C-alpha cells in the first residue's frame, strides 16, 4: 500500500458530461478525505489531450490511474466510494 503523500493520480475523463463530472467529484472527495496527506490529482480530458491517453494506454473513461511506488494501479468505470477507498488505501475517510 502506498503512503498517501506519495500518490500521484491521473483521472482521465471525456469532456464535461455528467459521467465525467461525477467521477471528478468522487475522486476529489476521496482525495480530500484521505488521511496522511492529499494525493496530487491531475484531470485529463482525453478529447483535449489524446496523446496522454495513448501514453498511459487508456481505452475507456473515466479511468483513475495511480502512479507511485513500484507499480501503476487503475480503476476504470464507476468511481464508487468503496473502490476509491480500496484504491487509495486504508487511510481513506479518516
Residue pairs with C-beta under 8 A, 6 or more apart in sequence:
1 89
1 90
2 66
2 68
2 69
2 89
3 36
3 37
4 34
4 35
4 36
4 37
4 38
4 39
4 88
4 89
4 91
5 36
5 37
5 38
5 39
6 68
6 69
7 39
7 40
7 66
7 67
7 68
7 88
8 39
8 40
8 42
8 66
8 67
8 68
9 27
9 31
9 39
9 40
9 41
9 42
9 64
9 65
9 66
9 67
10 42
10 44
10 52
10 56
10 64
10 65
10 67
11 23
11 24
11 27
11 41
11 42
11 43
11 44
11 62
11 63
11 64
11 65
12 44
12 46
12 52
12 53
12 56
12 58
12 61
12 62
12 63
12 64
12 65
13 19
13 20
13 23
13 24
13 43
13 44
13 45
13 46
13 61
13 62
14 20
14 45
14 46
14 47
14 61
14 62
15 45
15 47
16 45
19 61
19 62
20 45
20 61
20 62
22 79
23 61
23 62
23 64
23 79
24 43
26 79
26 80
26 81
26 84
27 41
27 64
27 79
27 84
28 41
30 79
30 81
30 84
30 85
30 88
30 92
31 38
31 39
31 41
31 88
32 38
33 92
33 93
33 94
34 88
34 89
34 91
34 92
34 93
35 91
35 92
35 93
35 94
36 91
39 66
39 88
44 52
44 53
46 52
46 53
46 58
46 61
52 58
56 65
58 65
60 76
60 77
62 76
62 77
62 79
63 74
63 75
63 76
64 74
64 75
64 79
64 84
64 87
65 72
65 73
65 74
66 72
66 73
66 74
66 87
66 88
73 87
75 83
75 84
75 87
84 92
85 92
85 93
